[in-house]
Amino acid sequence: MKKYTKTKVIRITEEQHLTLVKMKSFNIDVGKFIRNAIKEKIEREHKDFKPKEKKDDSFSKRLKNSILAVNK
């Protein structure tokens, strides 16, 4: 299980607070809900914040495959 070690204080409206309180009364993990909402928002709208994977060029792929073939 991940260790949540960072805290961020935010301000929410009264309506948002009441909604979260109601969710808690239905035994919904509000912290997990908020973390999932943030994750979805980042994936949907801010993909450029995440580090991009480096693509191998064709020479690198062939070299990697030939090294793997030799080591078998």
C-alpha positions, 0 to 999 in steps of 0.5 A: 500500500502506498504511503501518503506522506504529503499534505495539501490544504485547500479551501472548498465551498460550503456546498462542496463540504456538505457534499463530502460530509454526505458522502462520508455518511454513506461510508465513501472514503472521501480521501480516496475519492479526492485522490482519484478525482485529482488523478483523473483530472491530471490524466485527462487535461494535463498529460504534459505534466507527466514525464514522457517516455523516450521512444527507441529509434529503429537502430536502438531497437535492432541493437537491443534485439540483437544483444538479447538474441546473443545472450539467449 
